[in-house]
Amino acid sequence: MKPDTHPQYHTIKVVMTNGTEFVTRSTWGKEGDQLNLDIDPSSHPAWTGGSQQLMDRGGRVSRFTNKFGGLSFGKK
């Protein structure tokens, strides 16, 4: 096997949005660095089932709804 082909793993501290911390091994950063998360399973609506609204940037969602809103999949 070729030398120096695999990334170097080291320990880092991960800080979640609610302030909880844990130590893990990673290739990110360098030994002892701290990774502060902006989104994690405790705050993301995909995991929490949150009631956040989908942001309509540039009318994309409304254009999609206008174009495909009348489709019914599998119903006859």
C-alpha positions as CSV (number, residue, x, y, z in Angstrom):
1,M,0.0,0.0,0.0
2,K,1.2,3.5,-0.8
3,P,2.4,5.6,2.2
4,D,0.5,8.8,3.0
5,T,-2.6,8.0,1.1
6,H,-5.0,7.9,4.0
7,P,-6.0,11.0,5.9
8,Q,-4.7,11.5,9.4
9,Y,-7.4,11.0,12.1
10,H,-7.2,13.0,15.4
11,T,-9.6,14.0,18.2
12,I,-11.7,17.1,18.0
13,K,-14.5,18.6,20.2
14,V,-17.9,19.1,18.6
15,V,-20.3,21.6,20.1
16,M,-23.9,21.3,19.2
17,T,-26.4,24.2,19.0
18,N,-27.8,23.5,22.4
19,G,-24.4,23.7,24.0
20,T,-23.7,20.0,24.5
21,E,-20.2,18.8,23.6
22,F,-18.6,15.5,22.7
23,V,-15.2,14.4,21.5
24,T,-14.8,12.4,18.4
25,R,-12.2,11.3,15.9
26,S,-12.1,13.2,12.6
27,T,-10.0,14.3,9.6
28,W,-11.4,17.9,10.0
29,G,-9.1,20.6,11.4
30,K,-6.2,19.6,13.6
31,E,-5.8,17.9,17.0
32,G,-7.8,19.6,19.7
33,D,-9.8,21.9,17.4
34,Q,-13.5,22.8,18.2
35,L,-16.2,22.4,15.6
36,N,-19.3,24.5,16.3
37,L,-22.4,23.3,14.5
38,D,-25.0,25.6,13.1
39,I,-27.5,22.8,12.5
40,D,-27.7,19.5,14.3
41,P,-30.3,16.8,15.0
42,S,-31.6,18.7,18.0
43,S,-32.5,21.8,16.0
44,H,-33.1,20.7,12.4
45,P,-36.7,20.3,11.3
46,A,-36.0,17.1,9.4
47,W,-35.3,15.4,12.8
48,T,-37.5,17.4,15.1
49,G,-40.6,17.5,12.9
50,G,-40.6,21.3,13.2
51,S,-43.2,23.6,11.9
52,Q,-40.8,25.8,10.0
53,Q,-42.0,27.1,6.7
54,L,-40.1,26.4,3.5
55,M,-38.5,29.6,2.3
56,D,-39.6,30.6,-1.2
57,R,-36.5,32.2,-2.7
58,G,-37.3,33.8,-6.0
59,G,-40.7,32.3,-6.3
60,R,-39.4,28.8,-7.0
61,V,-41.9,27.0,-4.7
62,S,-44.8,28.9,-6.0
63,R,-43.8,28.3,-9.6
64,F,-43.5,24.6,-8.9
65,T,-46.9,24.6,-7.2
66,N,-48.5,26.4,-10.2
67,K,-46.9,24.1,-12.7
68,F,-47.4,20.7,-10.9
69,G,-50.1,21.5,-8.3
70,G,-52.8,19.7,-10.3
71,L,-51.0,16.4,-10.6
72,S,-52.2,13.4,-8.7
73,F,-49.9,10.5,-8.5
74,G,-51.4,7.0,-8.4
75,K,-55.0,8.3,-8.1
76,K,-57.5,7.6,-10.9
